[in-house]
């Protein structure tokens, strides 16, 4: 299913909870504040099934809040895996519970994982996340690797005056541990969760210059047409760096739909308010055709934010 | 002799960052791939479409820090001290 900009929907980003045990200063809360209770495990499974059928897609990422704060997360993964409709199942996590959960998640069918790692300095990590847990997360990353997750990506949101001096350390860390580094440029938050312009102005770093200097020493640079036109840079020390730099080009390569933990389906981080709740139709007799109609309306409403 | 630089899965397979290989008689890319596969058989299915044994479309190949266009893969000639990297697709968001 394509939107009016001819962008085919290929990925689902599914929030399973809005609870989180961290308080990261840059968090965009997946662009929404939930308006009703969390979807049940059964509802999540059914929505995933319907989305795969209606959109003919096979890629899903589970997010939150913090998805590992959802106590039934392993059941959710297993249920969705058992639909036999999804080939690529991934998750974004703060890594706090990962050392304990990694093996179960992998066995349940999750195959990729992205871990937010804001700093390699414990004091800076605490300042950014609100938690003095860097070592715990590093153990989680190690465990994820041991149990077989591949690739493992490290999400590093670049913040001026906080962690922007750690770039080379992060590149070395990820290169030495066979991880992919995702450099994420801070974006402004959506109206849905309340904009914090002061924070953005204080902390934003434009990644264009950093990208340019990485490209100058790269062995090769690829562009990911199916993933927001992201650049992926291969460095001489074996590092792999993916850059997430918001802009029109980025938006024009976006192939995602988002599901909030209350069942709100929306087409962009900034468009939660114009989404449609797809939980409501699940019990109806002709649920799949109604479901498809709701999805179609959301897809048709998609517009590039930049 | 040429140097092959390893990334991601290749680094995990070889446990090395790079390795030296002797050039084949044809001094071509396929010659290097054959040597890689001989040393690390698991790389065969990562690099090549089977059974036809053509290099997969999803792979990018860099020689001396420049990506080689697909249409030049068969014709490019390698030289001593060249550095080659096979850039495997990185999946997902």
Interface residues (C-beta under 8 A of the other chain):
Chain A: X11 X13 X59 X61 X88 X90 X112 X114 X150 X151 X153 X178 X180 X218 X219 X220 X221 X222 X224 X227 X228 X232 X234 X236 X237 X238 X240 X242 X256
Chain B: X5 X6 X7 X8 X9 X11 X12 X17 X60 X62 X65 X66 X67 X83 X85 X87 X90 X91 X92 X93
